[in-house]
């Protein structure tokens, strides 16, 4: 083992690693709060409870989940945006962070300026579904069918400005189709009405849709993400099925208050990536219909910015007025 005693870390590599080595000795020294801006039991809460115990082990401090639901996730988001930028208060960031600026006149924070985004944890595809009685079996057939019946078909959503609404509006914008919007107070009732035939179409999360595809009560036409998902590899993406360039995704990530030291965000990002590399964790995420991500702070920041711009444009084109 003589080589172990003779090996030396190159000076450049050592200097790059030094900040993380230093912060690892000084952070964290107390429990970390991970604020989930929605109620217990939802997708964001489930994701937080998958990664938090593993982060606790890696960071050697408890990562405590705190649910702060309300105001379209803005209550929890504001709590983190106004917290001390010391790495001890984190946000389980969700897609409404980038959608809310287009939906509300007064958002108590800026999605990019007031946060230090750490890492995207998962991407959650939605699935464009149809009632089985519709004479369409794929996206191309849906486009052809709807073009001959402008305004005669309808699609359900979980409410105005929700992801199922905007994802479908993006589809309409890219296909020049006219399909009426029927908003519900939550996705559950919308899915029920599509299954009963009161509404023909919807774009719910794949997790909500898959059980009904398997029973034949819904027909899956296309996945909203750019890649097919492991949970339903037989369903093509909307892009490959007839709308090139289409991409829409729900997502969960971890963010901190703006001005959190870069060394801390890098340490947390690396820790999240390590958690997501574990086969058992990946399997649990895929089972829930999501895809693990685990990117860098710079990549996640750029993604949040691009999503904010994208959904602002979709909302304006759809004629959605901020409340």
C-alpha positions in Angstrom: 0.0 0.0 0.0 3.0 2.2 -0.5 1.2 4.3 -3.1 -1.3 5.5 -0.5 1.4 7.2 1.5 3.1 8.7 -1.6 -0.1 10.0 -3.4 -0.8 13.7 -3.1 -3.9 15.6 -4.3 -3.1 18.0 -7.1 -2.9 21.6 -5.9 -5.7 22.8 -8.2 -8.1 20.0 -7.2 -7.3 20.7 -3.5 -8.1 24.4 -3.9 -11.4 23.6 -5.5 -12.4 21.2 -2.8 -11.2 23.3 0.1 -14.4 25.4 0.4 -16.6 22.3 0.6 -14.2 20.7 3.1 -14.3 23.8 5.3 -18.1 24.2 5.2 -18.5 20.5 5.9 -16.8 21.1 9.2 -18.9 24.2 10.1 -22.3 23.3 8.5 -24.7 22.0 9.6 -24.3 22.1 13.4 -28.1 22.1 14.2 -31.3 20.7 12.7 -32.4 21.9 9.2 -36.1 22.8 8.5 -37.4 21.7 5.1 -40.6 23.7 4.5 -43.2 22.0 2.3 -45.7 24.6 1.0 -48.5 22.1 0.7 -50.6 19.8 3.0 -49.3 16.4 4.2 -49.9 13.5 1.9 -49.5 15.3 -1.4 -46.7 14.7 -4.0 -44.4 17.4 -2.6 -44.8 16.1 0.9 -44.2 12.5 -0.2 -41.0 13.5 -2.0 -39.8 15.5 1.0 -40.3 12.5 3.2 -38.4 10.2 0.8 -35.2 12.4 0.7 -35.2 14.0 4.2 -34.2 10.9 6.2 -31.4 10.2 3.8 -30.1 13.8 3.9 -30.2 13.6 7.7 -27.8 10.7 7.5 -25.4 12.4 5.1 -25.5 15.8 6.8 -25.4 14.3 10.3 -28.2 16.6 11.5 -32.0 16.1 11.5 -33.8 17.4 8.4 -37.2 18.2 9.9 -40.2 18.6 7.5 -42.6 21.5 8.3 -45.8 21.7 6.2 -47.0 25.3 5.5 -49.8 25.1 3.1 -52.0 27.9 1.6 -52.2 30.7 -0.9 -51.1 28.5 -3.8 -47.9 27.5 -2.0 -47.0 31.2 -1.4 -47.2 31.0 2.4 -44.5 28.4 2.6 -42.5 30.1 -0.1 -42.6 33.5 1.6 -41.5 31.9 4.9 -38.3 30.7 3.3 -37.7 33.8 1.2 -37.7 35.9 4.4 -35.6 33.4 6.5 -32.0 33.9 7.4 -29.7 32.8 4.5 -27.7 30.4 6.6 -28.8 27.0 5.2 -31.0 26.0 8.1 -34.4 26.9 6.4 -35.0 25.2 3.0 -38.0 25.1 0.7 -39.3 22.0 -1.1 -39.9 24.2 -4.2 -42.6 23.2 -6.6 -43.8 24.2 -10.1 -46.2 26.9 -8.8 -43.1 28.9 -7.8 -42.7 29.6 -11.5 -46.4 29.6 -12.4 -47.7 32.0 -9.7 -46.2 35.2 -11.2 -48.6 34.7 -14.1 -51.6 34.0 -11.9 -51.4 36.6 -9.1 -50.9 40.3 -9.2 -49.2 40.2 -5.8 -46.7 37.4 -5.2 -44.7 38.0 -1.9 -41.4 37.1 -3.5 -39.5 36.9 -6.8 -39.0 33.3 -7.9 -35.4 33.9 -8.9 -34.2 37.0 -7.0 -35.4 35.9 -3.6 -34.1 32.3 -3.6 -30.8 30.4 -4.0 -32.0 27.3 -5.9 -30.1 24.2 -4.9 -31.2 21.2 -7.0 -34.2 19.9 -8.8 -35.2 16.6 -7.2 -37.7 15.1 -9.5 -39.7 15.8 -12.7 -43.3 14.8 -12.7 -44.9 14.2 -16.1 -48.6 14.7 -16.8 -50.5 12.5 -19.2 -52.9 13.7 -21.8 -55.9 11.4 -21.4 -59.2 10.9 -23.2 -62.5 9.1 -22.4 -62.3 5.7 -24.1 -65.5 6.5 -26.1 -63.6 9.1 -28.1 -62.6 7.8 -31.6 -58.9 8.7 -31.1 -56.1 6.5 -30.1 -53.1 8.9 -30.3 -52.2 12.5 -30.4 -52.3 12.8 -34.2 -55.8 11.4 -34.3 -56.9 13.8 -31.5 -55.6 16.8 -33.5 -57.4 15.7 -36.6 -60.6 15.0 -34.8 -60.6 18.3 -32.8 -59.8 20.4 -35.9 -63.1 19.4 -37.4 -65.0 20.2 -34.2 -63.8 23.6 -33.0 -65.2 24.4 -29.5 -67.2 21.2 -29.3 -64.8 19.3 -27.1 -63.8 20.1 -23.6 -60.9 19.5 -21.2 -60.9 19.4 -17.4 -58.3 20.9 -15.1 -57.6 21.2 -11.4 -58.5 24.9 -11.6 -57.5 28.0 -13.5 -53.8 28.5 -13.6 -53.0 25.0 -12.3 -50.4 22.8 -14.1 -53.1 20.6 -15.8 -54.7 23.8 -17.1 -51.5 25.4 -18.4 -50.1 22.2 -19.8 -53.2 21.8 -21.9 -53.2 25.5 -22.9 -49.6 25.0 -24.2 -50.9 22.0 -26.2 -53.7 24.1 -27.7 -51.4 27.0 -28.5 -48.9 24.7 -30.3 -51.7 23.0 -32.3 -54.1 25.9 -32.9 -56.9 23.8 -31.5 -60.0 25.3 -29.9 -61.1 23.1 -26.9 -63.2 24.5 -24.1 -61.8 24.6 -20.6 -63.8 23.2 -17.6 -62.0 24.1 -14.3 -62.6 22.1 -11.2 -61.6 22.6 -7.6 -58.9 20.0 -7.6 -57.8 17.3 -10.0 -59.8 14.4 -8.5 -63.2 15.6 -9.6 -61.9 16.4 -13.0 -60.5 12.9 -13.5 -63.9 11.5 -12.3 -65.8 13.6 -14.8 -63.5 12.5 -17.7 -64.0 8.9 -16.7 -67.8 9.4 -16.6 -67.7 11.1 -20.0 -68.9 14.5 -18.9 -65.6 16.0 -20.2 -63.6 14.4 -22.9 -60.0 15.3 -22.1 -57.6 16.2 -19.3 -53.9 16.4 -18.5 -53.6 15.0 -15.0 -50.4 13.8 -13.3 -49.3 10.4 -14.6 -49.6 9.1 -11.0 -53.2 10.1 -10.9 -54.0 8.7 -14.4 -52.1 5.4 -14.5 -54.5 3.3 -12.3 -57.4 4.3 -14.5 -55.5 3.5 -17.7 -54.9 0.0 -16.4 -58.6 -0.5 -15.8 -59.5 0.9 -19.2 -61.5 3.9 -17.8 -59.1 6.4 -19.4 -57.0 6.2 -22.6 -53.5 7.6 -22.5 -52.5 9.6 -25.6 -49.2 11.3 -24.7 -46.8 12.1 -21.9 -46.1 15.8 -21.4 -42.3 15.5 -20.7 -39.6 15.4 -23.3 -38.8 11.7 -22.6 -41.0 8.7 -22.0 -41.3 7.7 -18.4 -40.2 4.5 -16.8 -43.5 4.1 -15.2 -45.3 3.9 -18.5 -42.7 3.3 -21.3 -45.4 2.3 -23.8 -47.0 5.8 -23.9 -45.2 8.2 -26.4 -44.4 11.7 -25.5 -46.7 14.4 -27.0 -43.7 15.7 -28.9 -43.0 12.4 -30.6 -46.7 11.7 -31.1 -47.4 14.7 -33.2 -46.4 18.1 -31.5 -42.7 18.5 -32.0 -41.1 20.7 -29.3 -43.9 20.2 -26.8 -42.6 19.8 -23.2 -44.3 20.5 -19.9 -43.4 19.1 -16.5 -44.3 19.4 -12.9 -41.3 19.4 -10.7 -40.0 19.4 -7.1 -36.7 20.8 -5.9 -34.9 22.3 -3.0 -34.2 26.0 -2.6 -32.9 28.3 0.1 -33.2 32.0 0.8 -31.2 34.3 -1.5 -27.6 35.0 -0.4 -27.2 31.6 1.2 -23.4 30.9 0.9 -22.4 29.2 -2.3 -20.4 26.6 -0.3 -23.6 25.5 1.5 -25.7 25.3 -1.6 -23.0 23.2 -3.3 -22.8 20.9 -0.3 -26.6 20.4 -0.3 -26.8 19.9 -4.0 -24.1 17.2 -3.9 -25.9 15.6 -0.9 -29.2 15.5 -2.8 -27.5 14.0 -5.9 -26.0 11.3 -3.7 -29.4 10.4 -2.3 -30.9 10.2 -5.8 -28.2 7.9 -7.0 -29.3 5.2 -4.6 -31.2 2.5 -6.5 -33.8 2.0 -3.7 -34.6 5.8 -3.7 -34.8 5.9 -7.4 -37.1 2.9 -7.5 -39.5 4.6 -5.0 -39.6 7.8 -7.0 -40.2 5.9 -10.3 -42.9 3.9 -8.7 -44.7 7.2 -7.9 -44.6 8.1 -11.6 -41.8 10.6 -11.3 -38.2 10.8 -12.7 -35.2 11.6 -10.4 -33.1 14.6 -11.5 -30.5 15.8 -9.0 -28.9 18.7 -11.0 -26.6 21.6 -9.9 -27.6 25.0 -8.4 -26.8 26.7 -11.7 -28.8 24.3 -13.7 -31.8 24.4 -11.4 -31.7 28.2 -11.3 -31.7 28.4 -15.1 -34.6 26.0 -15.2 -36.7 28.0 -12.7 -36.0 31.2 -14.8 -37.0 29.5 -18.0 -40.1 28.0 -16.5 -41.2 31.4 -15.2 -40.8 33.0 -18.6 -42.5 30.0 -20.4 -45.7 29.9 -18.3 -46.0 33.7 -18.3 -46.2 33.5 -22.1 -48.7 30.6 -22.1 -50.9 32.4 -19.6 -51.0 35.6 -21.6 -51.7 33.8 -24.9 -54.5 31.9 -23.1 -56.0 35.2 -21.9 -55.6 34.4 -18.2 -55.8 37.6 -16.1 -53.8 37.6 -12.9 -56.0 37.7 -9.8 
